[in-house]
Amino acid sequence: MSARTNPTQTERFVWRYGAHEFGTLDVPSGFTADTENYTEGIVTRLHYADGSCIVLQRGLMYRIPMFQDPEHILDSSRRINKKTVRRGHYANKPEVWGEDDFGLLNLGFAHVPRSRRREFASAIESFLPSH
């Protein structure tokens, strides 16, 4: 018999700040969340025990692309519909990063083990904006 792998547990995360709801995502379970208001916008981070992080940013005056330091090696960048999708890895680390850039709204993941790349990419790709 072949061993079955359990699918990743996910939960619906409603991204909001104060009275504003920005959208929902299906993210891996087991995170702690914090939100920072930087006057021109907000950044919400979902932190995981293994060091992985999902970054949700909305507003102006923010560094885009989010991951552009020398340690961020870009593997691909493509325009899909109304967003730019960037995926990459870290120099000298077995981790990956990615971001979906919508302009005033940006979603990303950072310091993700390569084995969890698809799980975190699926999480940010699951974003449904609020109407």
N, C-alpha and C positions, 0 to 999 in steps of 0.2 A: 504494500500500500504506500502511496505517496503521501508525504506530510502536507497538510494544508496550512497555508499561511493566513493568519487572521487579517482581515482588511483593517486599515487604519481607522481608529475611532475619530470621528469628526463631530463638531457641533456647530450650530448656526450662531455666528457672531453678528450682532447688530451694532454697527459702527455709528455712534452718536456722540454728540457733545452738547451738553445743556439741553435745550429744546430742539436741537437740530439733529435729524437722522440723515445720514449720508448714504447708507446702503447696508447690505448683508453679504457675508461670506461664509462658506463652509470651511472651517479651519481645523487643524489637528487639535484634539482635546489636550488638556493639561497645561494651560498657559496662565500667566498672570498678566494683567493689562495695566498700562498707565498711559495717561494723556497729558501732553504738554501744550499749553497755549502760548504761542510765540508772537502774539499781537496780530500779525498779518494772516495767521492761520493756526492750524493745530496739527500735531503729530501724535498718533496713537501707536503704541508698541505692544505687541503680544510676545512675551518672553517665555521660552521653554527651558526645561531643566538641562538639556544638552547644549545650551548656548545659542540655539537657533532663535531667530526673531522675525516676526512679521511686522513691517512698518507701513502704516497708513497715514498719508499726508494729504491735507487739503488746504489750499490758500496760496498766497503770493510770497515772494521773497524767500524761496527755499531753493536749495541747491539741486538742480536737475541737470543731468542725471544724478540720482541720489548717490550712486556708487561709482565714484570717479577718481578715487585715490590711486596711487601707484600700485597698491596691493590688489586692486580690482582689475582683473584681466577680462576683457570683453571677448566672449566667444561668438555671440551673434546679436544682431540688432536688425529688427524688421518692423515695418509699418503694417499694422493689421487693423482694418476698419478705422476707428478714430483714436487709436493708441499706438505708441511705440513700445515694442516688447524687446527688452534687453536681457540677456542671460550671460553669466560668466562664472569664473572661478577665482579663487584667491591665489596669489603668488605664494609658494612655499607652504600651503595649507591644504589639507584634503577636504575643503569646504567649497560650497557654491553660493551664488547670489543671483538675484533676478529682480526685475522691476517692470511694471506695466505703467507707462507714463501717458496720462490722459490730458496733460496740460496743467490745469488747476487742481487736479486730483491725481495722486500717485500711490501705487501699491507696490510693496517690495518684500523680499525675504533676504535675510543675511545670515552668514555663518551656519549654513545648513550642511550637515554631512551629505556627501554625494549619494549615499543610499536613500536619502529622504528627498532628493531633488524633485521627483515627480509629485510627491505629496504636497510640498510647499508651492510648487508651480500651480498645481490644481487649485489650491486654496485661493491664490490671488486671481486666478482665471475665473473662479466661481462668483466674483463680485457682481452683485446686482444693485445698481443705484436706486435710491429711493426717488419717488416721483413727487 
